[in-house]
Amino acid sequence: MRDDPLVRVADGVHLVRGSNTNWVVLSEGGSATLVDCGYPGDRALLLASLSELGHAPESVAAVLVTHAHNDHIGNAEYLTRAYGTVVHAHDEEIPHARREFLHQIGVGTVLRNIWRPGVAPWAVHSIRAGGLKDSRVTLPRPFPSSAGPLDLPGRPVPLHTPGHTAGHCAYALPQAGIVISGDALVSGHPTTRARGPQLLPAMFDHDRERARASLDVIGAFEGDTLLPGHGPVHRGSVRKAAQTARDREAARFEPRR
């Protein structure tokens, strides 16, 4: 593993910094829940992160998908085929995970934005890490309960946060005061110089208006730690983090004086 890719956030909660994307391991006894699982090229790092936490791959009870972009589901099908791991996603994300359609930034959009700082290196890395591979999940399943905490290690609570994709889902850990926000609210990204709570650059979102509205879902949670899909752990009020992202988004449209 790279130097310090594993961040202990709370008892049984670890964020792992992949090559450009984070995933989260929720441990409980000898079992674990994975929230996302990196690019296809992150497989060795994914398995090493489980091993460092004392988990064999077959001890993963489920993979919870925040959304079905290749940098977040790149090893889900591998885990299912090799170890029988169940993959869960929001109902609206299941057809996306099966690749019945694709809500993911296209090559044309990348090329139109290639002049922006950080976009070219990010694009090269994404291709090398498997960002263009077919990473579909053959048998994604809906959540095993319709509301409240899931009966999985960590007892995560799904929070539908559409916009980045139609079925994007964050996960709350109420007892720990943590929100795993995926790409609905990040703290950094290789294609932006901004640091701290923010939306991803608009070119990555399927529906920007819904992405802005989903900040209200995250901001309604009374927590003090945010685990984003990109960028470092953010410690501080989750409500304020969502407001900071709203303010940054609003500032983009303020007229210059």
N, C-alpha and C positions, 0 to 999 in steps of 0.2 A: 504494500500500500504506500501511497505518497505520504509525505510528512503530515501528520495531524489531520487526516481527512475525517476523522470520527470525533464528533462533538457530543459530549454528554450534556443533555439539556435538563433532565430530571431523572428520578429513579425510573428505570425501564424505558426511557425515551432518549434516543440518539439520532441526531441528524448526521448524514454522511454526505460529504461534498464529493460528488462524482467529477468527471472531467469538465463538465460545464453545467451540470444539473444536480440537484440534491434529491436524496430520498431519505425516508425516515424508517427506523426500526423501533417497533414497540415490543418490548420483551415482557413476558409474564411467565415465571417458572421456566420450564424448558421449551416454551413455544414462543412464536413471534408473529407479528403482523408487519408486513412491508407496505409502506405507502409510497407507491411508484418504485421504479427499478432501473432508471437510467437508460442511456443509449445502449444499443447492442454492443458497442465497443467497450462499455463499462463492466462487462460480465465478470472479469477477473476481480475487479475492485468490489463489485457487489458481493461476490462469494467470500472475498477476504473480509469484508465488513461484518458479514454474518459470523464467520469463523472467529473473529476477534471478540465478538460478543458471546461466544460459546454456543452458537447455533449451527447445526448442520442444515443444509438447504431443505431437507425433508421435514424439518421442524417448523417451517413457515406455514402457519395455518391458512393464510390468505394474502394475496396482493390486493390492496385497495388502490384503484386508479383515480388520480385527480382528474386527468384527462388523457386522451389517447394520442398524444403526439409521440413521435418516435423517441424523443429524448426522455420520455417518462415511462413508456411501456416497452422499451427495447428488449427486455429480458423476461417479460411476462410469459410469452408462449414457450420459451425455453424451460422455465420453471414448471409450467404445466406438463409439458411433454416428458421432462426428465424426472420430475418428482411428484407429479399429480397435484400441484398447487392450484387452488381455486383462485380465480381472478374475479373481483367484484367491481362494478362501476354503476354510476347513476343510470337510470333507465334511458335517459336521453343520450347518454354517451355509449351505450352498448352497440348500436349500429355503427357508430364511428369507430369503435375498437375493432369491430369485424371488418372494417373498411368497405362498408356499403356506400360510404361517401368519405370525403377527406376535408376536414376543416383545418388545414395547415398551410402555412405560408408557402407560396409557390416560387419556382425558380425565377419567373418573370418579375415578381415583386422584389425578390432579393437583388436581381440585377439592376432594377430601377433605383435601388437604395444602396448600391455597392459603394457609392462615394462617401457615405456617412461613416464617421469614425467607428471602427470596431466591426463593421458589418463584414468586410472581406475576411479578416481572420476568423470570425465566428462561422462564416459559411464554409471555409476550408475545414475547420475543425468538425463541423456538423457532418460534412460528407465523409470525412475519414472515420468518424465515430459511428457511422451507420445511419445517419439521418435520412438517407434516401432509400434505405432498405424497406422491404415489405415486413413490417413488424406487427401485422394484424394478430389479434387474439381470436382464436377459433371459437371458444366457448365462454365468453364473458358472462357473468351471472349478475342479476340484480341483487341489491343488498338483501340479506336474509331477514331483515325486519323493516317494517315500513316507517318507523319513527323511533327516536331515542337512540341510546348507545347500541352498537353492534356487539353481539356475543363473540368477541374476538379478543385476543390479547391487547391490552390498552384501553378497551371499551371506547373506541372512537365513535363520535357522533357525526354523521354526514351532514354537510351544509351545502345545498345546491347553490352554486355561484356561477351562473352562466355568463357568457360573453366572450371569454377567451375561446371556448368552444361551447356548444349548446348544452352539453351535459357536464361541464366542469363542476367539480365537487371539492370543497375544502372539508377538513375534518377537525372537529373540536375535541379536546381532551379536558372536559370541565374541571375534573378534580385537580389537574395540574395547572390550570390556567393557560393552556396552550392552544393555539390554532395552527394547524398545518394548512397553509394557504395555497400550495401549488403555484400556479401562474396567475391566480386572481389578484394577488398582491405580493410583490417581490421586494427585495431590498438591494437589488443590483442586477446587472446583466452585461455581458461582454459588448453589446451594441449601444450602450449608453454610458456616459460619464457620471450620471447622477448616482448618488448613494443614499441609502435610506429608503423608507417605504414609498412605493411608487407602483403605478401600472406599467406593464411592459410597453415598449414602443407600439404605437397603434397598428403598425403593419402586421403584428403578430396576432391581433385579435380578430375573431370571426365577426363579432358584433360589439363595437366599441361602446354603444349606449348601454347595452346590458352589462358590459364589464364595469362601467362606472356605477351602475345601479347595484351591482353585487358587492361593492364596497360597503353598502349599508348592512348587508347580511353579516359580513365579517365584523363591522364596527359595532354591531349589537351585542357582541360577545364580551363579557367582562373578564378579560384575561390579561396577562402581563408578558407573554412570550409569543413571538410569531416565528414559525418555521416555514420559510418560503421555498418555492421550487428553484429559485435562483437567488444568489446572494447569501450573505451570512445570516446567522440567527439574529433576530431583532428583539432586544429586551426592552420592555416598556409597554405601556398601555396599548393593547390591540385596538381599542377604540380610537386613540390618538393616531396610531399608525394608519388606520383607514382614513382618518380626516386629513392627515398629511398628504396622502395620495390624492384625495379629492382636491385639496388646495393646489397641488402641483398640476393636476389636470386642468383646473380652472385657469391657472396662470398662463397656460398655453394659448388661451383664447382672449386674454386681456389685450386691448389695443395698446400699442406702444405710444409713448408720449414724446 
